[in-house]
Amino acid sequence: MQHPQPLDLTVQKQYDWEHFLYETLSREILAESNRIIAEVNQISLYRLDLKDQIEYIAIETFSSRYDNVEAHIYGSVATGLALPESDMDIVITGVSNESNPILHKSDLAQLYNQITQKFGGKLIVK
């Protein structure tokens, strides 16, 4: 029976170095991916909180005439394709302009003013 030849010292050092390099890179990649996941989760929670605050303002604005006022997120945030710098699209449902368009415009102006006042110009509202 033939015994395996010992590795050349140079080959062993090269192997050890590559192993160290790959282990180090693996740890760094894992740490960075965990950091990114934590950042995305934090941004998602922030966006949901904003949506809830805007929904609360909309409910307060329209509650005297409408029972089913809600805010919904749509667009890239809703599909999960948003980047950290992406905007967030929100639609308010459960209100109608059918009964009195002038009153409805007044309600929308009040909603706009309350949202911009609440967030102190930190949000762009259209």
C-alpha positions in Angstrom: 0.0 0.0 0.0 1.3 3.3 -1.0 1.1 6.3 1.4 0.0 9.7 0.1 2.8 12.1 -0.6 2.9 15.0 1.8 1.8 18.3 0.3 4.5 20.6 -0.8 4.8 23.4 1.9 4.1 26.1 -0.8 0.9 24.3 -1.9 -0.2 23.9 1.7 0.4 27.6 2.4 -1.6 28.6 -0.8 -4.4 26.3 0.3 -4.5 27.8 3.8 -4.4 31.3 2.5 -7.3 30.7 0.0 -9.3 29.0 2.8 -8.7 32.0 5.1 -9.7 34.4 2.3 -12.9 32.6 1.4 -13.9 32.3 5.1 -13.3 36.0 5.6 -15.2 36.9 2.5 -18.1 34.7 3.5 -18.3 36.3 6.9 -18.2 39.8 5.4 -20.8 39.0 2.8 -23.1 37.6 5.5 -22.6 40.6 7.8 -23.4 43.0 4.9 -26.5 41.1 3.8 -27.7 41.1 7.4 -27.1 44.9 7.6 -29.0 45.4 4.4 -31.9 43.2 5.5 -32.1 45.2 8.8 -32.1 48.5 6.9 -34.9 47.3 4.6 -36.9 46.1 7.5 -36.5 49.4 9.3 -37.5 51.4 6.2 -40.6 49.1 5.8 -41.7 49.7 9.3 -41.2 53.4 8.9 -43.3 53.4 5.7 -46.1 51.4 7.4 -46.1 53.9 10.2 -46.4 56.8 7.8 -49.3 55.0 6.1 -51.0 54.5 9.4 -50.6 58.1 10.4 -52.0 59.3 7.1 -54.9 56.9 7.4 -55.7 58.2 10.8 -55.7 61.8 9.5 -58.0 60.7 6.6 -60.4 58.9 8.9 -60.5 62.0 11.2 -61.1 64.3 8.1 -63.9 62.2 6.5 -65.4 60.3 9.5 -68.4 62.6 9.8 -69.7 61.5 6.4 -68.0 58.2 5.5 -67.6 55.0 7.5 -65.1 53.0 5.5 -62.1 55.4 5.0 -58.8 53.6 4.6 -55.3 54.3 3.3 -53.7 51.7 1.0 -50.1 51.5 -0.3 -49.6 50.7 -3.9 -46.8 50.8 -6.4 -43.3 49.6 -5.8 -43.6 49.6 -2.0 -46.6 47.3 -2.2 -44.9 44.9 -4.7 -41.7 44.8 -2.6 -39.7 46.2 -5.4 -39.0 49.6 -3.8 -35.5 50.8 -3.1 -34.7 52.7 0.1 -35.0 56.0 -1.8 -38.2 55.1 -3.6 -41.4 57.1 -3.1 -44.4 55.6 -1.4 -47.8 55.8 -3.2 -50.8 55.9 -1.0 -54.5 56.1 -2.0 -57.4 57.0 0.3 -60.5 54.9 -0.3 -64.0 55.0 1.0 -64.8 58.7 0.1 -66.9 60.0 -2.7 -67.5 63.3 -4.4 -70.9 62.3 -5.7 -73.0 64.1 -3.1 -71.3 67.4 -3.0 -68.2 68.1 -5.1 -67.6 71.5 -3.4 -67.6 69.9 0.1 -65.4 67.1 -1.2 -62.8 69.6 -2.5 -62.9 71.3 0.8 -62.4 68.0 2.6 -59.4 67.2 0.3 -57.9 70.6 1.0 -58.3 70.0 4.7 -56.7 66.5 4.4 -53.8 68.0 2.5 -53.3 70.7 5.0 -53.5 68.3 8.0 -51.0 65.9 6.4 -48.5 68.7 5.5 -48.9 70.2 9.0 -48.4 66.8 10.7 -45.2 66.1 8.9 -43.9 69.7 8.8 -43.0 69.7 5.1 -41.0 66.4 5.4 -43.3 64.7 3.0 -44.2 65.6 -0.6 -48.0 65.3 -0.9 -49.8 65.5 -4.2 
